[in-house]
Amino acid sequence: MLSAITGLSRHFTADTLRAYLLDRATRADNGCLVVRGYGDQRGVYQKVAGRAWAHIAAYVVFVGGYDPSLEVHHDCGVPDCIEPTHLRQVTHADNCRERTQRPQCRNGHDREVDPATGRLRRVCRVCNREAQRRWRERQAAQVAEARASYGRGS
């Protein structure tokens, strides 16, 4: 059944693929098993094991009964989740119907309503604020390291 997964490297067996996915995944507080794929951004680069989508590979090895004509849907709404209980196969029409914006972000924060549009904001302000804080800390550490290497203290 692994041959039905588009982009999967041929050297994987079901057992080695299962071990590979579990090795690259961490358990989140909300119960999701979040996989770390290629790249640094969550939800964007969830391709693993060759060039296959991680959630499709996880569905095949953990759940089984994969039908390539159907799509694998995340019930949790987290695009890089490979938890078998959060995955199910649906038609493309059902997948599009269920693809509404959730009231919480992927980290569980409540989304705010944008007053200009009346819709939920695409970007969670709490997550954005935390990401900016982490970025500023990294930048400050790099500046301090560069100053120290040039012999100029803070």
Sequence and secondary structure as in RCSB ss.txt:
>XXXX:A:sequence
MLSAITGLSRHFTADTLRAYLLDRATRADNGCLVVRGYGDQRGVYQKVAGRAWAHIAAYVVFVGGYDPSLEVHHD
CGVPDCIEPTHLRQVTHADNCRERTQRPQCRNGHDREVDPATGRLRRVCRVCNREAQRRWRERQAAQVAEARASY
GRGS
>XXXX:A:secstr
 GGGSTTB TT  HHHHHHHHHHTEEE TTS EEE  SSSSTTT  EETBTEEHHHHHIIIII    TTSEEEES
S  TTB  GGGEEEE HHHHHHT    SB TTS B  B TTTSSB SS HHHHHHHHHHHHHHHHHHHHHHHHHT
T   
